[in-house]
Amino acid sequence: MKRAYYYFLFRLFEYYKQKEPDIPLFVTTVTSTVVLFFNLYPIYALAGYFELVPMIENKYWVIPIMAVIAFFNYYFFIRKKEFLNYGFTKNKKGTWGITVYIFITAVIAIGTAQFNREKIFAEHRANPPTEEVVRQNSLEQQIRDWWSNRRI
């Protein structure tokens, strides 16, 4: 498993070394972190669906979670550039493997999101959220009120 991940890092690094020669390590870290997030989040979402863990309440929690994943990813896998010492070479089999892996990851992530979305909508239909929103007058309405209340 580690060897497969190192091959993935190798391919990312070689690709970004050509596209972004100044910062291939940084871009490799960011890209692999996003892929790791989309691998780990469906597991967490399924656990949340079955109420084993609390669900993430808003989208602003994603950034700190990805930062933690990026730190561990960089510290344990990327920092020492061990993936460059395995003697990997580019080949079509590896390209197809990575492509299929990313496709499967995307399908699972989207499927899990849809699964959770249906549960959330069902909960909202059963127990509609009750929050009072104070409607503010639009600028047009304020101008109309001012115009009608003006004294000549």
FENCORLIN-V216443 format. One record per residue. N is the residue number from 1. PHI is phi in whole degrees, 0 to 359 (NA if undefined). OMEGA is omega in whole degrees, 0 to 359 (999 if undefined). NEAR is the number of other ideal C-beta (glycine too) atoms within 10 Angstrom. Layout:
# FENCORLIN-V216443
{{N PHI OMEGA NEAR} {N PHI OMEGA NEAR}}
This chain:
# FENCORLIN-V216443
{{1 NA 180 5} {2 295 180 9} {3 296 178 10} {4 296 179 12} {5 293 177 15} {6 295 176 18} {7 295 177 18} {8 301 178 21} {9 297 178 24} {10 301 181 22} {11 295 176 18} {12 298 182 22} {13 299 180 21} {14 295 179 16} {15 295 183 15} {16 284 175 19} {17 293 177 15} {18 279 184 8} {19 278 182 9} {20 233 188 13} {21 295 182 8} {22 279 187 9} {23 227 183 12} {24 294 181 17} {25 292 179 18} {26 295 182 13} {27 293 175 17} {28 298 178 27} {29 298 182 21} {30 296 182 17} {31 296 180 16} {32 292 177 22} {33 294 178 20} {34 298 179 13} {35 296 178 19} {36 299 179 18} {37 300 181 17} {38 288 172 16} {39 272 184 16} {40 275 184 14} {41 297 177 20} {42 300 177 19} {43 295 178 12} {44 295 181 16} {45 294 177 19} {46 294 176 15} {47 296 177 13} {48 292 179 17} {49 298 179 16} {50 271 175 8} {51 58 174 9} {52 273 177 9} {53 224 178 13} {54 289 178 8} {55 285 175 14} {56 289 188 14} {57 284 180 7} {58 217 187 6} {59 289 182 7} {60 285 175 8} {61 280 184 11} {62 294 183 12} {63 297 177 8} {64 297 178 9} {65 295 178 14} {66 293 177 18} {67 295 178 10} {68 295 178 10} {69 299 180 18} {70 297 179 18} {71 300 181 12} {72 294 179 11} {73 300 181 22} {74 292 186 17} {75 295 186 10} {76 267 187 10} {77 241 191 19} {78 257 189 21} {79 308 184 11} {80 273 180 10} {81 56 179 13} {82 297 182 14} {83 295 178 22} {84 275 183 13} {85 268 183 10} {86 273 180 12} {87 72 179 6} {88 292 172 18} {89 229 178 9} {90 285 174 11} {91 209 183 9} {92 292 179 7} {93 298 178 7} {94 294 178 16} {95 298 179 11} {96 295 179 10} {97 299 180 15} {98 294 180 16} {99 298 179 10} {100 295 179 10} {101 299 179 14} {102 294 178 14} {103 297 179 10} {104 297 177 11} {105 300 180 15} {106 295 180 12} {107 297 180 11} {108 294 180 17} {109 296 180 17} {110 293 178 12} {111 298 178 12} {112 295 178 19} {113 298 179 13} {114 295 178 10} {115 302 180 13} {116 291 180 16} {117 298 179 10} {118 297 179 11} {119 295 180 15} {120 296 179 11} {121 296 178 10} {122 296 177 10} {123 295 179 11} {124 292 177 10} {125 291 180 8} {126 287 180 7} {127 230 182 8} {128 298 178 8} {129 295 181 6} {130 243 174 5} {131 223 182 5} {132 267 179 5} {133 250 179 5} {134 278 181 4} {135 277 179 6} {136 267 177 8} {137 292 177 10} {138 285 178 9} {139 299 179 8} {140 298 179 8} {141 295 178 10} {142 296 178 11} {143 293 178 11} {144 298 178 12} {145 299 180 11} {146 297 183 9} {147 293 182 8} {148 285 182 7} {149 265 182 7} {150 284 181 7} {151 257 180 3} {152 255 999 2}}
